[in-house]
Amino acid sequence: MTEKYLIYRCVICNYEYDEEKGDMDNGIEPGTRFKDIPDDWTCPQCGADKDCFELKKE
């Protein structure tokens, strides 16, 4: 069974954080769960705080 990765969307600019892809430009490895990203991480596009993200509906 393959692991299911989630996608979180920034409510400010619509940037999508894909757990499967991570955010390598900012040191977040592929496969990193959103809940495991450091709290001081911000949206790479608009700089919004992590709490400005919501789970994208499937």
N, C-alpha and C positions, 0 to 999 in steps of 0.2 A: 504494500500500500504506500502510495506516495504521500509525502507530507504536504499539507495544505497551507499555503502562504496567503496572507491577507494583504489588502491594499488600503492605505489610509490616505484621505484627501484633505489638503489644506482648505479650510473654509474661506480663507482670504483670497488666495490666488489660484486655487484648483490644482496646485502641484500634487502629484501622487507619489507617496512613498510605498514602494513594492518591497515587501519583506524578502522575497526571493532574490531581488537584485541588490538590495541594500542602498547605500549612498557612498560609494567608494571615494568620491571627491572630498568627502568630509569624514573619512575614516570609519564608516559604518560598513562592515563586511556583509557580503551576500548571505542571506539566511538569518539575518538578525531580526528578531521579533521587535515590533514597534515598542512593546512594553519594556524591552531591554535596552533601548536607546537611552543614552544619558539625558537627564532632565534638562540640561542646558543646551541640547541640540536645538537648532532652529531650522525653519523651512529654508532650503537652499535658494529658493526663488525670491521670496519676499521678506524673509527674516522673522516670520511669525513664530511664536512660542509653540512648543510641542502640544500644548493643550488646545491649540487652534485646529487640530486634526480630528477627523471623524472617520470611522470605519466606512469604507465605500460599500454600498449595497451591491450585491451580486446580481 
